[in-house]
Amino acid sequence: MFDFDAGKLIVIGIVALVAIPSKDLPRVLRQLGQWTAQARRMAAEFQSQLMEAIREADLDDATRDVRSALDGAKQAASFDPLSAAKQEIDSALQGPPAETPKKPESAGENAGPSA
């Protein structure tokens, strides 16, 4: 945001010495120090709140991942390949339902040979 290097700070200091009377200089420097300290405290507080929010977001993501893994494990536990195989074997052994043979009802069978 502010790009102050050593040269710019020296120029600002010289301008401050010229513009501010010498009797007010200690009060101005003290005020500047207080403002700087307050800005640093605010920045540190903001940074700590941001880091806490990031940790909570990571915790929420981790919790979501664990829950989805547990749901997957529950679904895998409900899958029983032996019972599925048993059902398939039972259905194969029973076979398709037996159909009763139908007698053809044609007129030629009851009449016998003609001649």
N, C-alpha and C positions, 0 to 999 in steps of 0.2 A: 504494500500500500504506500508507505513512505519509504523512499529510497534515499536514506541519508548516509553518505560516506564521511570519512574524516574531514575532507576538504570543505564540504558543505556545512558541517557542524562548526568548524573554525570560523567560517564566514558569518554564520548566525551568531556565534559568540561575540565576535568583534562588533557586529551591528548592535547587539544587546548592550555591550559596554558603552558604545557611543550614544545610543538612544535612551538608555535608562540611567538616571542620575545615580551616583555612587552611593548615596545614603539609602536609596530604595533597592539596590542590587541584592543584598542578603535576603530581604523579604520576598523579592521576585524569584530568586533561586530556590528558596524554601517552598514557595507555592508551586514552582515547576516540579520540584522533587515530590511533593504530595500528589500532584496530578499524575506524575509518572508511576508512582507506587499504586495509586488507585486504578490506573489503566492496567497495570500488571496483575493486580488482584482480580479485576474483572475478566481479564484474558484467561487467567488460571482457573477461575470458577467456570467460565464457559467451556474451557477445554475439559475439565473434570466432568461436567454435565454431558458433554458430547461423548466422552469415553464411556460413561455409564449407560447412555442410550445405546451405544454400539454393543456393549456387553449384553444388555438386555435383548437386543435384536438377535445377537448370536445365540443367546440362551433360548429364545423363542424358536429359532431355526433348528437348534439341536433338539429341543423338546418335540418339535413337529417331526423331525427325522426319526426319533426314537419311537414315537407313537405309530408312525407308518410302518416301522420295522416290526413292532409288536402286533399290529393288525395283520401283517403278512405272515407272521409266525402263527397267529391264531388260525388263519385260513389254511396254512400248511398242516397244522395239527388236526384240523377237522377232516382233512383228506386222508382216507384210509385205503391204501391200494389193495390190501387183503380182502376187505369187504367188497370192493368193486370187482376184484377177480372172482370171488365166491359167487356174486350175483351173475356174472357172465357165465361161469361154469354151470350154475344151476339152470339158467335159461337155455344153455346148449344141451344139457342132459334132458330137459323136459321136451325139447324139440318143438316144432310148430304144432299147433293144435290139430288133432287127427280129424279128418273130414269123413263123414259117413258116406259110403259109396251110394250113389243114386242109381236106381234101376231105370233103364231107358223105357219109356212108355210109348213104344211105337206100335202101330196097328199090325204090322207084319209078324210080330213075335207070337201073338195069341192065335193067329189064324192058322197056322200050320201050312204044310206044303199043298199046293193046289195042282191036281192032275189026276 
